[in-house]
Amino acid sequence: MKHFKGFESLVSFLQGVSWGVVIIGAYLFFTLFWPFGLIVALIGAFFGATIGLFLVIFFEMAHISYERLKEEHKQTKHLKELIELLRAPSRTDETLSDHRP
């Protein structure tokens, strides 16, 4: 997973940027619609934050997928080691024919 080292940092950075887009979008739309009243301004702020919220969800899903991929790689490595241990002949393996009188 060495070649994905920067990917996790990039996704985290883009998540932070997305939260910034949420705050800026909500503020801009709130101030834009403020002359029309508080309720309209709040609705405008919600719609202004929507784009950023979609970006937050998108990058969070990317982060979760990356974490799942890392975990699957670890499990695969452990399973391969386990299979090798089970396939390797052991010196302590005994059969019934070894105990004949």
Backbone hydrogen bonds, N-H to C=O, Kabsch-Sander energy under -0.5 kcal/mol:
donor,donor_aa,acceptor,acceptor_aa,energy
4,F,1,M,-1.1
5,K,2,K,-1.5
8,E,4,F,-1.2
9,S,5,K,-0.8
10,L,6,G,-2.4
11,V,7,F,-2.6
12,S,8,E,-2.1
13,F,9,S,-2.4
14,L,10,L,-2.6
15,Q,11,V,-1.9
16,G,12,S,-1.9
17,V,13,F,-2.3
18,S,14,L,-2.2
19,W,15,Q,-2.0
20,G,16,G,-1.8
21,V,17,V,-2.2
22,V,18,S,-2.1
23,I,19,W,-2.2
24,I,20,G,-2.9
25,G,21,V,-2.7
26,A,22,V,-2.4
27,Y,23,I,-2.4
28,L,24,I,-3.0
29,F,25,G,-2.4
30,F,26,A,-2.2
31,T,27,Y,-2.7
32,L,28,L,-2.2
33,F,29,F,-2.1
34,W,30,F,-0.8
36,F,33,F,-1.5
37,G,34,W,-1.7
41,A,37,G,-2.0
42,L,38,L,-2.5
43,I,39,I,-2.3
44,G,40,V,-2.5
45,A,41,A,-2.3
46,F,42,L,-2.0
47,F,43,I,-2.2
48,G,44,G,-2.4
49,A,45,A,-1.8
50,T,46,F,-0.9
51,I,47,F,-0.6
53,L,49,A,-2.3
54,F,50,T,-2.2
55,L,51,I,-1.8
56,V,52,G,-2.4
57,I,53,L,-2.4
58,F,54,F,-2.4
59,F,55,L,-2.6
60,E,56,V,-2.1
61,M,57,I,-2.3
62,A,58,F,-1.9
63,H,59,F,-2.1
64,I,60,E,-2.5
65,S,61,M,-2.4
66,Y,62,A,-2.1
67,E,63,H,-2.3
68,R,64,I,-2.4
69,L,65,S,-2.3
70,K,66,Y,-2.4
71,E,67,E,-2.3
72,E,68,R,-2.5
73,H,69,L,-2.1
74,K,70,K,-2.0
75,Q,71,E,-2.5
76,T,72,E,-2.5
77,K,73,H,-2.2
78,H,74,K,-2.4
79,L,75,Q,-2.7
80,K,76,T,-2.4
81,E,77,K,-2.1
82,L,78,H,-2.3
83,I,79,L,-2.6
84,E,80,K,-2.3
85,L,81,E,-2.1
86,L,82,L,-2.2
87,R,83,I,-2.1
88,A,84,E,-1.7
93,D,90,S,-1.0
98,D,95,T,-0.9
99,H,96,L,-1.5
100,R,97,S,-0.9
